[in-house]
Each structure stands twice: as structure tokens, then as C-alpha cells.
Amino acid sequence: MPRRNFDGLFLHALRPLGPFAQALRNVGYDLDAVEESFPLEVWRSALAVARRHACPGLACEDANRVLGTHYVEGFAQTLVGRIFAAAAPLLGAERCLTRLPTYLRAGREDMKLSLTPVREREWRASVEDADPLPDFVAGVLEQVLRRTRVLPRVDVLERSAHGYSLRIRWDEV
């Protein structure tokens, strides 16, 4: 996974210090390292560390959704993220959604996201992922849509060992 994914969440959003930063180093992600990418296993382990340190007391699914929200906010502080964040309100919800499969491939080539409009302000997402985190992605989608100035709700409809489906809805502000 590209380093910018890690830096968006950890360096810019969560800003781990002390035991939190050490726990991340222990699983293979050092905020000061020079690597440009990390294995997916390090991402999964780093998210587990973040759930323990940044979301104590939350159920795993709830913590993943919160981390997905933080991820978007942190990513919006990176060079690539600032461009997207500036464009999102201009693009609107539907156009942002149609671009998400391309953005996703830039960070996770192993995932496949398919989006289908259902009705006005409602879409369905189907995600193929060998190691799925549907609640994290739901949090990401909600926060991306918030940047388009709508009130979103993303529900996990189906879960399997190799994917999931989401219902994406929003109301205009």
C-alpha cells in the first residue's frame, strides 16, 4: 500500500505519540521511515493498533467506521488529498461517487469497487476484497460525501469472506 494512505490516517489525522507510535513501529509502520509503500498486512495491523489507541471502548465495526472518517480527513491534508478536497464540493455527490473506483485503485489495486445508482440520492456499492473492512470503507464514503456538502448514510448490507455490499444514501443540506 502506498505510504500516503498510512500518512493520511496516522501522520495527519491521528498523530500518534508514545505507546501508540511505538505500537505502530512494532507492527511495521514507522512514521519517520522512508519506505514509499508497505504490505497490506502492515496496514491491517496498523488499523488494529489504531482501534486500540484511538477508539478504545468502541466495538470493532464502530471503530473501523470512525477510522475511515479520520482517514479521509487526514488524506485531505496530503498533496493528492488537497486536490480532491477542493474539487469535491464542485463535483457533487454523484460525480464524486463515480470517481471513487479510480481513486480506490490508486491506493488498493487488490480491491474492486462497483457502483450502481438505485434511485435519486441512493447508490449500491459492491466491493471485492480478499480481506474486507466494510465499516472502514463505509466511514470513508460517508466522509467523502460530507465533503460534497450532503448528509450521507452508508449501511453495510451484506458481508462475506471476500467482499461486501453497501447502500449509500444522502440528503441535500
Buried (B, 14 or more C-beta within 10 A) or exposed (E): BBBBBBBBBBBBBBEBEEEBBEBBBEBBBBBEEEEEEBEBEBBEBBBBBBBEBBBEEBEEBBBBBBBBBBBBBBBBBBEBBEEBBEBBEEBBBBEBBEBBBEBBEEBBEEBBBEBEEEEEBEBBBBBBBEEBBBBBBBBBBBBBBBBBEBEBBBEBEEEEEEBBBBBBBBEEE
